[in-house]
Amino acid sequence: MLSDVELKVVVLGLGYIGLPTAAIIARTGAQVLGVDVTRSVVDTINSGKVHIEEVDLDGLVSGVVARGTLRASMEIAPADVFVIAVPTPFDDDHAPNVGYVLQAATTIATVLKAGDTIILESTSPVGTTEQVRDLLATLRPDLRVPGRTGDQADIAIAYCPERVLPGRILVELIDNDRVIGGITPRCARKALTFYRRFVRGACVTTTAKAAEMTKLTENAFRDVNIAFANELSLIADTMGVDVWEVIRLANRHPRVKILSPGPGVGGHCIAVDPWFLVHAAPEQTPLIRTAREVNDGKTDHVIAQVASLIEAMPGTPVACLGLAFKANIDDFRESPAVKVAAAIASRFGERVRIVEPYAAALPSAFDGTGATLIDVDTAIETCGIMVVLVDHDVFRSIPLEERAGKAVLDTRGIWPDQPRFVAAEAVRLAS
């Protein structure tokens, strides 16, 4: 077995998972090459800096780059282990798109040699790892691939999804249990040996398909449970009840643990991955499909609530608090907050002010709307309407006296002392 110093690793994709993974592996002493298609990302990392917000990531990357164990490039090089951490979006019809994964595999094929291990970490539809295997078999007929040549394979191929929480990625990449699915048991064992170099959590081996479905199951479970909370919030709005109070009381039951509602569901996992299951088995997934529709529909409901509130208070400036898909991060992927704020900005233009402490400029969704980016203190001073879309800590810190006299729509329940149903009252006044 190669020592950490001798081990060469290539990580393809230097985003929210790929870069932290590459940096943690580099910290063990392995020689890590991060490959990305964006020149600015490569240049930023090679200068010892980071292009994403994540706790302690900047210091870690700076250290491993300075020690020479991590470098970035737009070109691949030979290695012992290849980790694929590229996006897997869905198309307009919610069909999964594994094109980036297959392109990464195609790139790996140009430098692949006997003895190498390929690990797919990207959240993927069931069967994607086998697609990677079949593609490599076609591109490199000189190599025996696992699952097609008996036990005498030249390379190992496995699937091991990340299961981390933004804001805690560096901790959870090490401490969380990992599910490692091999094309064959021998592949799983070889990948297990690799992860044992830097993972303290349990590493459990299984088949590639089981590991792929495990990742999708975890995110679908969360989506279904969030949908229940969001549906409760719709019912509570209709009945004039404080949904957070209801959930707090219901959760006092020893076997009840309801999640918190919000303006929808975002991120590149929970808002996307359940569709992979629905697309694969449409007749068997009515609950998962409905959960997705409930959570997407909650965003439309919030947009209607905010619009009614604004219409009831003509000329009043509006502060939309937050754009990220969750608190205290700079990740806007599939964010319901962006969808709400952009829809409101396109309708009410210059009246709309955006407060997002993790953004230096507004995303392209706001181009041409007239909306402006301001800080939280300016919002408190100038905006008579405040719409909470993200529960950033800085928003939680605003005391009641600074919110006095403002119309507030709190979609995250961060201000329990705020008088409720302001939006509902505005709707009634407007009608």
PEDA-V382657 format. One record per residue. N is the residue number from 1. RES is the residue in three letters. SS is DSSP state (@ for helix, = for strand, . for the rest). Layout:
N;RES;SS  N;RES;SS
This chain:
1;MET;.  2;LEU;.  3;SER;.  4;ASP;.  5;VAL;.  6;GLU;.  7;LEU;.  8;LYS;=  9;VAL;=  10;VAL;=  11;VAL;=  12;LEU;=  13;GLY;.  14;LEU;.  15;GLY;.  16;TYR;.  17;ILE;.  18;GLY;@  19;LEU;@  20;PRO;@  21;THR;@  22;ALA;@  23;ALA;@  24;ILE;@  25;ILE;@  26;ALA;@  27;ARG;@  28;THR;.  29;GLY;.  30;ALA;.  31;GLN;=  32;VAL;=  33;LEU;=  34;GLY;=  35;VAL;=  36;ASP;.  37;VAL;.  38;THR;.  39;ARG;@  40;SER;@  41;VAL;@  42;VAL;@  43;ASP;@  44;THR;@  45;ILE;@  46;ASN;@  47;SER;.  48;GLY;.  49;LYS;.  50;VAL;.  51;HIS;.  52;ILE;.  53;GLU;.  54;GLU;.  55;VAL;.  56;ASP;.  57;LEU;@  58;ASP;@  59;GLY;@  60;LEU;@  61;VAL;@  62;SER;@  63;GLY;@  64;VAL;@  65;VAL;@  66;ALA;@  67;ARG;@  68;GLY;.  69;THR;.  70;LEU;=  71;ARG;=  72;ALA;=  73;SER;=  74;MET;.  75;GLU;.  76;ILE;.  77;ALA;.  78;PRO;.  79;ALA;.  80;ASP;.  81;VAL;=  82;PHE;=  83;VAL;=  84;ILE;=  85;ALA;.  86;VAL;.  87;PRO;.  88;THR;.  89;PRO;.  90;PHE;=  91;ASP;.  92;ASP;.  93;ASP;.  94;HIS;.  95;ALA;.  96;PRO;=  97;ASN;.  98;VAL;.  99;GLY;@  100;TYR;@  101;VAL;@  102;LEU;@  103;GLN;@  104;ALA;@  105;ALA;@  106;THR;@  107;THR;@  108;ILE;@  109;ALA;@  110;THR;.  111;VAL;.  112;LEU;.  113;LYS;.  114;ALA;.  115;GLY;.  116;ASP;.  117;THR;=  118;ILE;=  119;ILE;=  120;LEU;=  121;GLU;.  122;SER;.  123;THR;.  124;SER;.  125;PRO;.  126;VAL;.  127;GLY;.  128;THR;@  129;THR;@  130;GLU;@  131;GLN;@  132;VAL;@  133;ARG;@  134;ASP;@  135;LEU;@  136;LEU;@  137;ALA;@  138;THR;@  139;LEU;@  140;ARG;.  141;PRO;.  142;ASP;.  143;LEU;.  144;ARG;.  145;VAL;.  146;PRO;.  147;GLY;.  148;ARG;.  149;THR;.  150;GLY;.  151;ASP;.  152;GLN;.  153;ALA;.  154;ASP;.  155;ILE;.  156;ALA;=  157;ILE;=  158;ALA;=  159;TYR;=  160;CYS;.  161;PRO;.  162;GLU;.  163;ARG;.  164;VAL;.  165;LEU;.  166;PRO;.  167;GLY;.  168;ARG;.  169;ILE;@  170;LEU;@  171;VAL;@  172;GLU;@  173;LEU;@  174;ILE;@  175;ASP;@  176;ASN;.  177;ASP;.  178;ARG;=  179;VAL;=  180;ILE;=  181;GLY;=  182;GLY;=  183;ILE;.  184;THR;.  185;PRO;@  186;ARG;@  187;CYS;@  188;ALA;@  189;ARG;@  190;LYS;@  191;ALA;@  192;LEU;@  193;THR;@  194;PHE;@  195;TYR;@  196;ARG;.  197;ARG;.  198;PHE;.  199;VAL;.  200;ARG;.  201;GLY;.  202;ALA;.  203;CYS;=  204;VAL;=  205;THR;=  206;THR;=  207;THR;=  208;ALA;@  209;LYS;@  210;ALA;@  211;ALA;@  212;GLU;@  213;MET;@  214;THR;@  215;LYS;@  216;LEU;@  217;THR;@  218;GLU;@  219;ASN;@  220;ALA;@  221;PHE;@  222;ARG;@  223;ASP;@  224;VAL;@  225;ASN;@  226;ILE;@  227;ALA;@  228;PHE;@  229;ALA;@  230;ASN;@  231;GLU;@  232;LEU;@  233;SER;@  234;LEU;@  235;ILE;@  236;ALA;@  237;ASP;@  238;THR;@  239;MET;@  240;GLY;.  241;VAL;.  242;ASP;.  243;VAL;@  244;TRP;@  245;GLU;@  246;VAL;@  247;ILE;@  248;ARG;@  249;LEU;@  250;ALA;@  251;ASN;.  252;ARG;.  253;HIS;.  254;PRO;.  255;ARG;.  256;VAL;.  257;LYS;.  258;ILE;.  259;LEU;.  260;SER;.  261;PRO;.  262;GLY;.  263;PRO;.  264;GLY;.  265;VAL;.  266;GLY;.  267;GLY;.  268;HIS;.  269;CYS;.  270;ILE;@  271;ALA;@  272;VAL;@  273;ASP;@  274;PRO;@  275;TRP;@  276;PHE;@  277;LEU;@  278;VAL;@  279;HIS;@  280;ALA;@  281;ALA;.  282;PRO;@  283;GLU;@  284;GLN;@  285;THR;.  286;PRO;@  287;LEU;@  288;ILE;@  289;ARG;@  290;THR;@  291;ALA;@  292;ARG;@  293;GLU;@  294;VAL;@  295;ASN;@  296;ASP;@  297;GLY;@  298;LYS;@  299;THR;@  300;ASP;@  301;HIS;@  302;VAL;@  303;ILE;@  304;ALA;@  305;GLN;@  306;VAL;@  307;ALA;@  308;SER;@  309;LEU;@  310;ILE;@  311;GLU;@  312;ALA;.  313;MET;.  314;PRO;.  315;GLY;.  316;THR;.  317;PRO;.  318;VAL;=  319;ALA;=  320;CYS;=  321;LEU;=  322;GLY;.  323;LEU;.  324;ALA;.  325;PHE;.  326;LYS;.  327;ALA;.  328;ASN;.  329;ILE;.  330;ASP;.  331;ASP;.  332;PHE;.  333;ARG;.  334;GLU;.  335;SER;.  336;PRO;@  337;ALA;@  338;VAL;@  339;LYS;@  340;VAL;@  341;ALA;@  342;ALA;@  343;ALA;@  344;ILE;@  345;ALA;@  346;SER;@  347;ARG;@  348;PHE;@  349;GLY;@  350;GLU;@  351;ARG;@  352;VAL;=  353;ARG;=  354;ILE;=  355;VAL;=  356;GLU;.  357;PRO;.  358;TYR;.  359;ALA;.  360;ALA;.  361;ALA;.  362;LEU;.  363;PRO;.  364;SER;@  365;ALA;@  366;PHE;@  367;ASP;.  368;GLY;.  369;THR;.  370;GLY;.  371;ALA;.  372;THR;=  373;LEU;=  374;ILE;.  375;ASP;.  376;VAL;@  377;ASP;@  378;THR;@  379;ALA;@  380;ILE;@  381;GLU;@  382;THR;@  383;CYS;.  384;GLY;.  385;ILE;=  386;MET;=  387;VAL;=  388;VAL;=  389;LEU;.  390;VAL;.  391;ASP;.  392;HIS;.  393;ASP;@  394;VAL;@  395;PHE;@  396;ARG;@  397;SER;.  398;ILE;.  399;PRO;.  400;LEU;@  401;GLU;@  402;GLU;@  403;ARG;@  404;ALA;.  405;GLY;.  406;LYS;.  407;ALA;=  408;VAL;=  409;LEU;=  410;ASP;=  411;THR;.  412;ARG;.  413;GLY;.  414;ILE;.  415;TRP;.  416;PRO;.  417;ASP;.  418;GLN;.  419;PRO;.  420;ARG;.  421;PHE;.  422;VAL;@  423;ALA;@  424;ALA;@  425;GLU;@  426;ALA;@  427;VAL;@  428;ARG;@  429;LEU;@  430;ALA;@  431;SER;.
